[in-house]
Every structure is written in C-alpha cells, then in structure tokens.
C-alpha cells in the first residue's frame, strides 16, 4: 500500500501515525487486546526494534531511512517485503519475549 493510501490516525511523523484503534473483544472487556491484534498493526519502526532482522530484506533500508515510510504498518508493506520479514513466523518468538 502506498504511503498516500494509508490512513493517518495521528498527524505527526511518529510510530503512532498509522496505528488504528484496536478492536473490542466483548469476552475480555474494554482495554484488552490480543497479541494477534497487536502484530497486525505493528509499525515497521517498532518491529525492527523488537525483532532482530539478521538477513537481507529487499528495500528494507529504503523504508527505514524515510521519516514517514519507516512507520508503515507491517500489514501495509509490499508483499515481497512483508514475506521476507515474516518468514517462518520467527518474529512471533521475539515479540512474545519482549512482552514478557
């Protein structure tokens, strides 16, 4: 998804820029979130701080160098970039370790 097509929730160049409100889960009550909800709306800038990307990902540096594009949600990255970052779901272990 191109930068101009992404919805802006906070009009500043920060990690909060494109993060949508989390869905309410009636069975848990207001204010609770599922880890799967968090992973779906994680910005690239936060993802690379949590997950050690020790392999080459095409175009990753282009995104990280840009003041606005680095905050693109993982789910909105081009498919090729997203697939390389999420390869074999290794990122889940890093995220879970960070949450504990």
N, C-alpha and C positions, 0 to 999 in steps of 0.2 A: 504494500500500500504506500503510495507516495505521501510525502510529508504534508502537502496541502490537503489531502483527503482525510487525514487523521483528525478526529475530534479533539479540540482543545478544552480541557476542563479547568486548568489553572493557567492564566495568561502570563507566564513567566518562563524563562529558559531554565527550568529545573526538572528533576526527575518526576515531579508531580504532574507535569504538563498534560499528559495523555491518559492518566490513570482514571478509569471510570469508577463510579460508586460500586461497591461490592453488592452482590445480590443478598437479599434477606433470606435466611433459611428458617422457616417457622419452627421447625423441630428443635432448633438451638437457641432461638431468641435473638433480639436485636443486638448488634455489635459483634457477633461471632462470624468467623469466616473459615472456609475450608481451605486447606493448603492448595488444592487444585484451583480454587478461585484466585488465590494469590499468584500462582505460577502463570495463569493465563494473562494477567495484567502486569507482569513484571517488566519494567523498562530495561533496555539493554545496558544502560549505565550502571544499574544496580546488579543485574545478572552477572556482569563480568567482575564485580567486586566479591560476589559470593562464590561463583564457580570459576575454578582455575581452567582457563582455556589454553591448554599447552600444545595445541595443534593449529595448523594454518586454516583459517576460515576466510574464504574469498570475500573481499570487500568489507571485512570487519573493521579494519583500520580507518577506512573512509567514513564509516558511521561514527566511530568513536572520536574522530578528530573534529567533527562538525558539532557546533554548540547546540543545535536543536535535534539533529538526527540521532545523536547518541542517546536520546531519551525515548526513542521509538520503542513501542511495546514489542516484546518478543513475537507475539502473535501477528504483528503487522509487518515484520521483516519479510523481504522476498523469500520465497520458498527455499531457494538454494542455501541462503544464509541460515535460515531457521533450521533446516535439516542438518546442516553441519554442526550447529551449536547444540542441538538436542539429540545428537547421535547416540543411540542405545540408552537413552534416558539416564545417562551418568549424572547429569545435573541434579537429579532428584536427591541423591545422597548428599551433595554439597548443601543444598537448600535445607534439607532436614537437619543436618549438623548445625547449620547457622541458627536455626530456630530453637534448638535445644539449649 
